[in-house]
Amino acid sequence: MTETAVGYIGLGNMGAPMAKRLLDWPGGLSVYDTRAEATGKFVAKGAKLMSSPREVAEDSAVVSVTVLDDAQVREVVTGENGILSGAAPGTVVAIHSTISDVTAVELAQVCRERDVELVDAPVSGGAPGAQQGKLAVMVGATESGFDKVREPFGYWAELVVHAGPVGAGTRMKLARNLLHFVSFTAAAEAGRLAEAAGIDLVELGKVVRHTDAITGGAGAIMLRDTTAQLAEDDDWYPIFEHVRNLGEKDLGLAMSLGERFDVDLPLAKLALTGLGPGLGVGTPATEENS
């Protein structure tokens, strides 16, 4: 694979640092962006400048795409001067944009009719991860498609995961981001409680970031391969039962604090009833003991 030419379309906040790491790819790099100012630094370092997605595809066996949304992805892939108008049979097109999994599956079928393979490969880690080459990439692809992209992706990603068939990469990314943004909402709720109780929010933020770096945050409990309820003789049961009991105690205390300061905590209420079932250890401990 190291002799395979790669192409990159879309050199924005995420695409540029990802493509930058491919400048060292032995097979060569071609680039395209609608903004001339985005491509100059790549050309100066040896990349080939192309005038359209079609030209990128004509020059590359693996083409990465990082554009804004579903509409732009469709245009880049199937437009008049899109990738499919220039891609040779066997080309792999990797979509790094977070789009609908339905769009990914539909475009994969269109590409398949031209003997081109489309894989959905959204990333996680944000701009800092892209700058540091530490992104995680979740790839929806056939085994052969995954084999073709794994090595070039390793130039800009620290973790390359084969999520399953086409569409699975996007579904994994959406599940990951569900946790991400629900956590942000929970952080805002915690902030309201802390502010009402006279706590310095900046100092609270320092504590949260410090301890999450140690414990792993919410990801620390994502260790099982199923969400099914646990049998009491399962090795995980006492571990998650302890987590549930500790969490319910602290949630109860936080809700009592919220009542004293007249702060509504809707996510805390949901967490109190859902923590035990979510961990696979049954109903809330207070109900078990009643």
N, C-alpha and C positions, 0 to 999 in steps of 0.2 A: 504493500500500500504506500510506502514512502516515496515511490516514484510516480504516484498518481497526482495529477494536477488538481488543485482545489480552487474554488471560487467563492467569493463572499459578496452578497448583495445586501446593502443597508448598513451604513457606517455611522450610526447614531451613538447614543450614550452607552448602549450595550454592545452593539455590533462592532464598533471601532476597537475597543480593547480586546474583544474576542479575536477579531481578524488580525490585530497587531501581532498576536502570538503565533499566527500562521505565517508570518513573514519568514520564519526559519524553516518552514515545511520544505523538505528536500524536493518535492515534485513541483514547486512553484505555486504562486498565488496570483489570481486575477481578481479585480475588484470593480464594483459599480455602485454609485450612489447618485441620486438626482442633484446633489449639491457638489459643485466642483471643489469647494474648499474642504470637503470631507475626504477627498481622494488624494490630494496633493502629497500629503506626508507619506502615504503608502507607496506612491509611485517613486518618490525620492529614495525609498528604501528597497526598491527592486520589484515591487508588484507591477503587474500589467494592468493598465487602465482600459476598461471596456466601456463602450458607449450605450450598452443596453443589457438587460438580463439575457437576451438571446446570445450575445457575444460571449458573456460569461459561460453560458452552458456549452457553447461550441468549443471552448478552451478547457473545460473542466470535467472531471469524472465525478466529483462530489461538489455540490453547490449548496452553500449555507445561505439562509435567508432570515434576516432580522429586520422586519418592517413593522408598521404600526398595528394593523388590525386585519380582520378576515378579508375585507375588500381589497386591501393592498396586496395581501398574499395571493389572492385569486388573480389580480392583475399581473403580478410578477411571474406567476406560474403559467397562466393561460392567455395572457394578453397578446396583442398583435406582435410585439417584439419580446414576448415572454420566454421563459426558460424552455417550454415545450417546443417552441419554434426552432430551437437550435440544438436541443439535447440529443445526443446519440443514444441508441439502445444500451442499456446497462448503467446509464447515469443515475446517480442517487441525489435526490433533492431533499435537503433537511430544513424543515421549518422550525426556527427557534422562537418565533413570535408566539405569545399565548393567544390562541384562537379557539373557536369551538371545535370539540372533537368531531362533530358532524362534518364540519368543513374539511378537516384533515382526512377523514375517511372518503368523502366525496372526491376530493382532489387526488387522493391516492388511486382511486379507480380510473379517473381520467388519465393520469400518468401511466397507469398499468397498460392501458390500451395502446400506448406508444412505446412499450417496453422500457419505461422509465420508472424507477421506484421512488416514491415519496415517503419520507419518514417524518413523524412529528417528534420534535426534540426540544421542548421548552426547557428553560433553565431556571435555577433557583440560586440566589446568592446576591442578587442586585448588582449595582454598579461597583461596589467595593469588591465583591467576589470576582467580577469580570476583570477589574484592574489587577487583581492579585493572581489571576489564573486559578482560582479556587472554587469555581462554580460547580454545582451539581447539574447534570443534564439527564433528563428522563426521556428515554428513546422508545417510541412506538414503531416497531419495524419487524420484518421477517428476520430470521437468524442470519441470512446472507446479507441483508441490508445493514443489520447491526454490525456485522463483521467489517463491512466496508467503511463505516463511519467511526468506529471505536478509536482507531489510532489517531486520525486528525482531531477528533474531539478531545483527546487526551492532551493536546497542546494547550487548550484553554480551560479545561475542566479538571477538577481534582477527583470528582466522582462521576463515573459514567455508568448509568443503570439501564438495563434492558427491561423496560416496564411491561412489555408484551407486544401484541400486534399493533398495527397502525391505529391511532386514536388513544391507545393506553398511555402514551407519554403525556398527552394533554389532560387526560382524566387524573393521572397522578399529580400533575401540577395543580389542578383545580382543588384537589383534596388537600394538598400541602398549603395552598393559599387560603383555603377556608379556615384552617387552623391559624394561619398568620393574621388574618384580619379580624377574626373573632377574638383572638388574643389582644389585638389593638383595642377593640371595643372594651374588653375586660380591663385593660390598662387604664382606659379613660374612666371607667366606673371606679376603679381603685383610687384614681387620682381625685375624683370628686369626694370620696369618703375621706381621704387623707387631708384634703384642703379644708373640708368642713371641720375636721378634728384638729386643725391648727398645725398640721405637719408640713414641713418644707418639701415641696414636690421635687425640687432638684436633687435634694439629698436622698429622697425615696428612690428616684430614678437610678442614682448611683448604686444603691443597695440591690435593686432588681437586676441591673446589668451584671453586677459582680457575682451574685449568687447564681443567676441563670448560666453564667459561663462555667460555674463549677458543677451544677447539678444537671445541666442540659435542658432546663426548662421543660416545656410540655413534651418534647421529644424523648425525655428520659423514661416515659412509661410506654413508648411505642416499641415494645419488644416482642409481642406475640404475633403469630401469623393468622389469627382469627379474632373476631369480636364476639364470639360465642361466650356464654356464661361458663365460668370455670366450675369444675367439680371440686368439692371440698378437699379431696385427696391430691389435687393437682399441686405441684411444687410452687406454682405461681400464686396459689390462693392466699396463703398467709402473708405474702409480700404485699399483694394488692389490697388485702383486707386491712393491713396496717395503714397503707396509704389512704384508704377510704376513711378509716376511723380518725386519723390525724386531720385529714382534709375537712371532714364534717365538723369536727370540733372547732377548727379555725374559722370555717365559714360561718358557723353559728355565732362565734364571738364577733366576727366582723359585721354580721347582720344586726346584732344587738347594738354595736357601736353606731351603725347607720340609723337605727331607730332613735337613739339618743340625740343624734344630730340632724334628724329629719332628712336623711339622704336615702332616696329609693335605690335599691340594688337589685334590679331584675335579673341580671346574669348570675349573681350570687344565689338567688332563690332557685334558679334552674340548676345550677351546679350542685346545690345541696341535695336535690331530689334525683339528679342524674349521675352523680359521681359513682356510686356503688354499681348500678347497672352498667354504666359505661366501662368500668374497670373489669366487669365480669364477675363481681362478687355479690350480686343480688341487691336487694332492697336496702335503703338507708339503715344504718346500724340502729337508729332510734326506733325504727319500726320493728326490727328484729327483736329488740329488747323489750318491746311494749307487750 
